[in-house]
Amino acid sequence: MDNKKIEHGVDHKDDRDLYRTITVRQEATSYDGSVEISQAKTIKARDRITNLAIPEGQEGRVTYTAWKTVK
């Protein structure tokens, strides 16, 4: 019997604990005063591991993997 439940972040795009889109906006002003705006987006996701052998509410039941960049 498998005592762990794994939820992958890429499958839960509505859950900010597992999936995030990070937008970096940069404005550069040139010598003539014109402004150039650039944006870069990065998507990060992680997995939630629930150990079903540990009672609900007890420390260690839910753990998370490190954030990883999604392509």
C-alpha positions in Angstrom: 0.0 0.0 0.0 1.3 3.4 -0.9 1.3 5.8 2.1 2.2 8.9 0.1 0.1 11.2 -2.1 2.0 13.3 -4.6 0.5 16.4 -6.2 2.5 17.9 -9.0 2.5 21.7 -9.3 2.2 21.7 -13.0 -1.2 20.0 -12.6 -2.4 22.6 -10.1 -2.0 26.0 -11.8 -4.7 27.5 -9.6 -2.8 26.7 -6.3 -0.2 29.3 -5.4 1.4 26.9 -3.0 2.4 24.7 -6.0 2.5 26.9 -9.1 3.6 30.5 -9.7 4.2 32.8 -12.6 6.8 35.5 -11.9 6.9 38.6 -14.1 9.9 40.9 -14.1 9.3 44.3 -15.7 12.3 46.5 -16.6 12.2 50.1 -17.8 15.3 51.6 -19.5 15.5 55.3 -20.2 17.9 56.3 -23.0 19.8 59.6 -23.2 17.2 61.1 -25.5 14.5 60.4 -22.9 12.7 57.6 -24.7 11.7 54.7 -22.4 12.0 51.1 -23.4 10.0 48.5 -21.4 10.8 44.8 -21.4 9.1 42.0 -19.6 10.2 38.5 -18.8 8.0 35.7 -17.3 9.3 32.7 -15.4 7.1 29.9 -14.2 7.9 28.0 -11.1 6.3 24.8 -9.7 6.9 22.4 -6.9 5.3 19.2 -5.6 3.3 18.6 -2.4 3.9 15.2 -0.8 1.3 14.1 1.8 2.4 11.2 4.0 -0.9 9.4 4.7 0.7 7.4 7.5 1.0 10.5 9.7 -2.3 11.7 11.2 -3.8 14.9 9.7 -2.7 18.1 11.4 0.5 16.6 12.7 3.9 18.0 11.7 5.6 16.3 8.8 2.4 15.1 7.1 2.7 17.6 4.3 6.1 18.5 2.7 7.1 20.3 -0.4 9.9 19.9 -2.9 12.1 22.8 -3.9 10.8 25.3 -6.5 11.8 24.4 -10.1 11.6 26.4 -13.3 9.0 25.1 -15.7 9.6 25.4 -19.5 
